[in-house]
Amino acid sequence: ANTTEAPGYAVWGLSAGVDAGNARFFVDARNLTDENYVATFSTATLATPASALYYPGETRALYAGVTLRFGTR
């Protein structure tokens, strides 16, 4: 009956990288404010109070890495 809804939200992130020859170094920060939010949902025609309908998004996270390039550009 479309009787439930999730509140609105904003998720902030920041990413940066630098190229050094055949390598790229990067840093990626996600959900900087540690916002609780619904990332995806499930539909149900007959839901009960115990039904898992909303799935949370990731919490604050930091990723870093290196990408290597081989061959010619």
C-alpha positions in Angstrom: 0.0 0.0 0.0 3.1 2.2 -0.2 2.9 3.1 3.5 6.6 3.3 4.3 9.4 5.4 3.1 13.0 6.1 3.9 14.2 9.7 4.8 16.4 11.6 2.4 20.1 11.8 2.9 23.4 13.1 1.4 26.6 11.1 1.4 29.9 13.0 1.0 33.2 11.6 -0.4 36.5 12.7 -1.6 39.0 11.1 -3.9 42.4 12.1 -5.2 45.2 10.5 -7.3 48.5 11.2 -8.8 50.2 9.7 -11.9 53.9 8.9 -11.6 55.2 7.2 -14.8 53.4 3.9 -15.2 51.8 4.0 -11.8 48.8 5.8 -10.4 48.5 6.3 -6.6 45.0 7.1 -5.3 43.1 7.7 -2.1 39.3 7.4 -1.8 37.3 8.5 1.3 33.6 7.6 1.4 30.7 8.6 3.7 32.8 11.2 5.5 30.0 12.2 7.8 29.3 8.6 8.7 25.7 9.0 7.6 23.3 6.0 8.2 21.3 5.5 5.0 19.4 3.0 3.0 21.5 1.8 0.0 19.0 -0.5 -1.5 15.7 -2.1 -0.7 13.7 -5.2 -1.4 10.1 -5.3 -2.6 7.5 -7.5 -0.9 3.9 -8.1 -1.6 3.2 -9.5 1.9 5.7 -8.0 4.4 5.7 -8.7 8.1 7.4 -6.6 10.8 10.3 -9.1 10.7 10.8 -8.7 7.0 14.2 -7.3 5.9 13.2 -4.7 3.4 15.9 -2.0 3.8 19.7 -2.7 3.5 22.2 -0.2 4.9 24.9 1.6 3.0 28.5 1.4 3.9 29.9 3.3 6.9 32.8 5.7 6.8 35.6 4.1 4.7 39.0 4.9 3.4 40.6 3.2 0.4 44.1 3.6 -1.0 45.9 1.8 -3.8 48.1 1.7 -6.8 47.2 1.0 -10.4 50.1 -0.1 -12.6 50.0 0.4 -16.4 52.0 -1.9 -18.8 52.6 -1.4 -22.5 52.1 1.7 -24.5 49.4 4.3 -24.0 
